[in-house]
Each structure stands twice: as C-alpha cells, then as structure tokens.
Amino acid sequence: MAPTALTADLVTDRDAWDREVQALGGHPLQLWGWGQVKAAGAWTPHRLRVTDGGVLVGLAQVLVRRLPAPFGRLSYVPRGPVVAGDDDPAGLDERRAAVAAAVVAWCRANVGGIGISLEPDWPAGAGVALERARQGASTVLVPTTVVLDLTKTPDELLADMDRSPRHDIRKAARDGMDIRRVTTDDEVRAVLEVYKETARRADFALHSDEYYLSVHRELGEQSVLVAAYDVGEPVCFSWCINSSRTSFQLYGGGNAAGRKLRATTPTYWRTVEIAQQDGLTRFDFNGLLNDGISDFKRSLAKHEDAMIGTVDVPFSPTYDVWSRLLPTAKRTVRALRGLRRGEAARDSASGS
C-alpha cells in the first residue's frame, strides 16, 4: 500500500510539543530538551507535527546539520518519527510509512541538501515503504541493544540477569549502599570527574562539561542521573533520559573505587527502579558493541533487541559521495583524537 499523503507543520511551542510526544509514547530523544542540547552545537532542531485532516497522526524532531561544500545539509531524526497508535499492530506499517513520508517530504522541500537519515524506535523487520529509501551504512545509534520490559516485576527482571549482577544488587541493598539522585550543577560536575576517569580507562572521547550540564538543565525532570557515593564522593553513575514510556540510558561509568565496591549494577538498577516506579514500560540500555560494557549489559537480561537501524533517503547524487567519505572522516577524527591524547600524556609526563 502506498503511504497516504499527510501534512507536516512546524511546532514552536515547547510545552505543547512535549505534551504530544508524551501522549503518543514518544522516545526521550524526541523531547524538546534534547533538540536544545544539540542546538548548542552543530545541529538546528525542527519539530514537525504530522496531521491527517487536522488529526494528529505523528511527530518528528528533525535535527539539521550544515555539511562542508558541496554537500549542503543533512537531516536526521533520532528515534523518530513518533506515530500515533504505535501499540496497535493493525495497519501499523502503513501508518509508520505515511508519517515518515510526510517528514521526508517536508525536509526535501524545506531543508534540501543531500538527504535524510531516520533512526526510528521500531523493531527490526518493521516495514517502511519509503520511496528511494535504503539501509544506511553509517549509524549514530547502535541498532542492537537490550530493552528491559518494565511490565515485569522486579523479581522477574532480577531472575533474567546473570548470577553476578543479581548478587551485586542484593548485596548493595543489604549493605545500604549510598545511591541517590543527582540534582545540582555542582553534583553533576563531580559525576563528570568519574566519567572522565572512565573515558581515559576505556579510551573514548567526551563532550565538554557544558554539554552534559546542558543535558541536565534542558531535560529537567526527564533527566534521571543517579550516583553511588563512597565517603561522600561519587564513584559510579547511570544517566538516563525518560519519556512517558521509555527510559534511555545515555551515559554510565565508574572509577576505581566504584569498581572495588561493585557499584555498577546496583547504580544501573536504581535507574531501572525509578523508571518502573514512574510507570514507564521500557528501559533501553542504548546499544551493544564488542566491548566490555556491552558484555556487562548482556548480563542484565536473557535477550538482545534489534532495532530497524538507519533508514536513509537521498535527495541528491552527492549523497553517495558523502556516504563513501563519512567512514573515512570518522576514522580520521578518531585518529586525531588519539594523537591529541598521546601528546597530552607526553606533555604531562615531561612536565611541560
């Protein structure tokens, strides 16, 4: 069935936007605050309300980035679009395709550039009949993840874990481990020192402190950051953003003291508990790679979940050129970051 022609219009009212995202069970990355976080960098957010005869059928927060000449711009929809009635399987693929087509049409007419990449919060195998669409080779959000079903009881969720993380959670509860929600900017800054140690150990790059403070401020109550403390200092943390349905873990980490206390699983579990207590139905651990932290995430459930991945719709022949250049550009950036870290380490060792 061909996608139905719908209408997409811009939304400029933050409260109205978030109300509708929450009412439709949209993903946290579709909340207004996430767009504002990205707007502090290279992205410009556009919020689209998709209607059929005036009736709301979908929403999409589109992030637009200006690329080097001659490519123009790229549109990107993180974990969207949001589709009304996404929990009703009858005609769902057609509704998804119709809403996505309206978003693509708006971006083609109003943004242009090389095309649009969508990474919907839809399972692998979801049918999306979009004209000229193709599976994207470059992803932002890893399509394989672990999603906990929060309609299960806590005991059922614990039973699905490996023995070791389950033991750590129960021991932390018996011992009264100090795990609490982080609320102030100063507390966030202290947690970021833990994250920096994690990044140095695991060799990955971080944003600036201001970026993470922006997440804390812009998402407000939807930002759920908890930390385990030892002698008054944070040693481990889990940072999620929540919508009415989904808790999405953005960041997590621990320092040497946190690892010694085996605080990681109890800290992550606390964010799961908060999501469940608030009535959410899904907890997404945000991607699995071939690394130690992904092995840890796999130990927290008896399953993995595959998402649909990246769906690209080119607008220009330069899309193919950009697609070929992007992997090389990413490798170059990683290499330069590694070089800078090595230079910094040498400077520190030499006392310069």
C-alpha positions in Angstrom: 0.0 0.0 0.0 1.4 3.4 -0.9 1.9 5.9 2.0 -1.0 8.3 2.5 -0.3 12.0 1.8 -0.3 13.8 5.1 0.5 17.4 6.2 3.6 18.3 8.3 3.8 21.7 10.1 6.3 23.3 12.4 5.7 23.4 16.1 7.2 26.3 18.1 5.6 25.8 21.5 7.8 23.8 23.8 5.1 22.7 26.3 2.7 21.8 23.5 5.4 19.7 21.8 6.4 17.8 24.9 2.8 17.1 25.8 2.1 15.5 22.5 5.4 13.5 22.5 4.5 12.2 25.9 0.9 11.5 24.9 2.0 9.4 21.9 4.6 7.5 24.0 7.5 9.0 22.0 11.1 8.4 22.7 13.1 10.7 25.0 15.3 11.8 22.1 12.2 13.3 20.6 11.6 15.6 23.6 12.2 19.4 23.0 15.0 19.5 25.5 17.2 17.0 23.6 16.9 19.2 20.5 18.0 22.2 22.6 21.0 20.2 23.8 22.0 19.5 20.2 21.3 23.1 19.1 24.2 24.3 21.2 26.5 22.5 18.8 26.2 21.9 15.0 22.5 21.0 14.8 19.4 23.0 14.3 16.2 21.3 15.5 12.8 21.5 13.7 9.7 20.0 15.3 7.1 18.7 12.9 3.5 17.9 13.7 2.0 15.5 11.1 -1.7 15.5 10.7 -4.3 13.8 8.5 -7.3 16.2 8.0 -6.3 18.1 11.2 -6.0 14.9 13.3 -2.6 14.3 14.9 -1.0 11.1 13.5 2.7 11.7 14.2 5.6 13.8 15.3 9.2 14.2 14.3 12.0 16.2 15.9 14.4 16.7 12.9 18.0 17.8 13.5 19.6 19.6 10.6 23.3 19.9 10.2 25.2 22.0 7.6 27.9 20.0 5.8 31.0 21.1 4.0 30.6 22.3 0.4 29.3 21.0 -1.9 27.0 18.8 0.2 24.7 21.3 1.7 22.8 20.0 4.7 21.8 16.7 6.3 18.5 16.0 8.1 18.5 13.4 11.0 15.6 12.1 13.1 16.8 10.3 16.3 14.5 7.6 17.4 11.6 9.0 15.4 9.2 9.7 13.9 6.7 9.1 16.7 3.5 7.6 15.3 0.0 7.7 16.9 -1.3 4.2 17.8 2.2 2.7 17.7 0.9 0.0 20.1 -1.8 -1.1 17.7 -0.4 -3.6 15.2 -3.4 -3.3 12.8 -2.1 -1.2 9.8 1.0 -0.1 11.8 3.5 -0.4 8.9 1.3 1.7 6.7 0.9 4.4 9.4 4.6 4.4 10.0 5.4 4.7 6.4 2.8 7.5 5.9 4.2 9.6 8.8 7.8 9.0 7.7 6.9 10.0 4.1 5.4 13.3 5.3 8.6 14.1 7.3 10.8 13.2 4.3 8.7 15.4 2.0 8.9 18.4 4.4 12.7 18.0 4.7 13.1 17.7 0.9 11.1 20.9 0.4 12.4 23.0 3.3 15.9 21.7 4.0 17.1 20.1 0.9 20.8 19.1 1.0 22.0 15.5 0.5 19.1 13.8 2.2 17.6 12.5 5.5 18.6 9.7 7.9 15.9 8.3 10.2 16.7 6.0 13.1 13.2 5.1 14.4 12.4 3.4 17.7 11.0 0.5 15.7 12.0 -3.2 15.8 14.0 -4.9 13.1 11.6 -6.2 10.4 9.3 -3.2 10.6 8.1 -2.4 7.1 8.8 1.1 5.9 7.8 1.6 2.3 9.5 4.9 1.6 10.4 5.8 -2.0 14.1 5.7 -2.7 14.9 4.6 0.9 17.9 2.4 1.6 19.5 0.9 4.7 22.1 3.4 6.0 25.7 2.2 6.3 26.6 4.8 8.9 24.6 4.7 12.2 24.5 7.2 15.1 22.5 4.9 17.4 23.6 1.3 17.6 20.7 -0.8 16.4 21.3 -3.8 18.6 20.6 -3.2 22.3 19.0 -4.6 25.4 15.5 -3.4 26.3 14.0 -4.4 29.6 10.3 -5.0 29.8 9.3 -2.9 32.8 5.8 -4.5 32.9 7.6 -7.5 34.6 8.0 -7.5 38.3 11.4 -6.6 39.9 11.8 -10.2 40.9 11.2 -11.3 37.3 13.7 -8.8 36.0 16.3 -9.9 38.5 15.7 -13.6 37.6 16.6 -12.7 34.0 20.0 -11.5 35.0 23.2 -13.5 35.3 24.0 -14.5 38.9 26.8 -12.0 39.5 24.9 -8.7 38.8 21.9 -10.1 40.7 24.2 -10.8 43.7 25.7 -7.3 43.5 22.2 -5.7 43.6 21.0 -7.7 46.5 24.3 -7.2 48.5 24.2 -3.4 47.9 20.6 -3.4 49.3 21.6 -5.3 52.3 24.7 -3.1 53.0 22.8 0.1 52.4 25.0 1.4 49.6 24.5 5.1 49.2 22.9 5.5 45.8 20.9 8.7 45.2 19.7 11.1 42.5 21.9 13.9 41.4 20.2 17.3 41.2 22.5 20.3 41.4 25.1 21.5 38.8 27.9 21.0 41.3 26.8 17.4 41.8 26.8 16.9 38.1 30.3 18.3 37.8 31.5 15.8 40.4 30.0 13.0 38.5 31.7 14.2 35.3 35.0 13.6 37.0 34.1 10.0 37.3 33.1 9.9 33.7 36.4 11.4 32.7 38.3 8.6 34.5 36.0 6.1 32.8 36.8 7.7 29.4 40.5 7.6 30.0 40.4 4.0 31.0 38.2 2.9 28.1 39.8 5.3 25.6 36.8 7.2 24.3 36.2 10.9 23.8 33.8 13.1 25.8 31.9 16.3 25.2 32.7 19.4 27.2 31.4 19.7 30.7 29.0 22.3 29.5 27.4 19.9 27.1 26.5 17.5 29.9 25.3 20.3 32.1 23.0 21.3 29.2 21.5 17.8 29.2 20.9 18.2 32.9 19.3 21.6 32.6 17.3 21.2 29.3 15.8 17.8 30.1 14.9 18.8 33.7 12.8 16.1 35.4 13.2 13.9 32.3 16.9 13.8 33.1 17.5 10.9 35.7 21.0 10.9 36.9 21.9 8.7 39.9 25.2 8.1 41.5 26.7 5.7 44.1 28.8 7.5 46.8 31.7 6.4 48.9 32.8 8.7 51.8 30.7 11.5 50.2 32.2 11.3 46.7 30.6 9.8 43.6 32.2 6.6 42.4 29.7 5.3 39.8 26.7 6.7 37.9 23.9 5.9 35.5 22.4 8.8 33.5 19.1 8.3 31.6 16.5 10.5 30.0 12.9 9.4 30.3 9.6 9.9 28.4 6.2 8.6 29.4 7.1 5.2 28.1 10.8 4.7 27.7 13.9 5.2 29.8 17.0 5.6 27.6 20.5 5.3 29.2 22.7 8.0 27.8 25.8 7.6 29.9 27.3 5.5 32.7 30.6 4.8 34.3 32.6 4.2 37.4 36.1 4.9 38.9 38.4 2.5 40.7 36.6 3.0 44.0 33.3 2.2 42.3 34.7 -1.0 40.7 36.1 -2.1 44.1 32.7 -1.6 45.7 31.0 -3.4 42.7 28.6 -0.4 42.5 27.9 -0.5 38.7 25.0 -2.9 38.7 23.2 -1.5 41.8 23.6 2.0 40.3 22.2 1.0 36.9 19.4 -0.9 38.7 18.4 2.2 40.6 17.6 4.0 37.3 15.6 0.9 36.3 13.7 1.1 39.6 12.9 4.8 39.1 11.6 4.2 35.6 9.4 1.3 36.8 8.1 3.4 39.8 7.2 6.2 37.4 5.1 3.9 35.2 7.4 3.5 32.2 7.3 0.2 30.3 10.7 0.1 28.6 14.3 0.5 29.7 16.8 0.8 26.8 20.5 0.3 27.6 21.4 2.1 24.4 23.4 -0.1 22.2 25.7 -3.2 22.2 29.2 -3.3 20.7 32.0 -5.7 21.0 33.3 -4.3 24.3 33.3 -4.9 28.0 30.5 -2.6 28.9 28.3 -4.3 26.2 29.1 -7.7 27.8 28.0 -6.3 31.1 24.7 -5.1 29.6 24.1 -8.5 28.1 24.4 -10.0 31.6 21.4 -8.0 32.7 18.9 -9.9 30.5 18.4 -13.2 28.7 17.8 -11.5 25.3 19.0 -8.9 22.9 16.8 -6.5 20.9 17.4 -5.5 17.3 16.1 -2.2 16.0 15.3 -1.3 12.4 18.6 0.7 12.2 19.2 3.7 9.9 16.9 4.4 7.0 18.4 6.9 4.5 16.5 8.7 1.8 18.9 10.6 -0.6 17.8 13.9 -2.1 20.9 14.5 -4.2 23.6 12.5 -6.1 26.1 13.9 -3.7 24.6 11.6 -1.0 26.6 8.7 -2.3 29.8 10.7 -2.3 29.1 11.7 1.3 28.3 8.1 2.3 31.7 7.0 1.0 33.6 9.8 2.7 31.9 9.6 6.1 33.6 6.4 7.4 37.0 7.7 6.4 36.2 11.0 8.1 35.2 9.2 11.3 38.4 7.2 11.3 40.4 10.4 10.8 38.7 12.2 13.7 39.3 9.2 15.9 43.0 9.0 14.9 43.4 12.8 15.6 41.8 12.4 19.0 44.1 9.6 19.8 47.1 11.7 18.7 46.0 14.6 20.8 45.6 12.3 23.9 49.1 10.9 23.3 50.6 14.3 23.0 48.8 15.4 26.2 50.1 12.4 28.0 53.7 13.1 26.8 53.4 16.7 27.8 52.1 15.7 31.3 54.9 13.2 31.7 57.6 15.7 30.7 56.2 18.4 33.0 55.6 20.9 30.1 
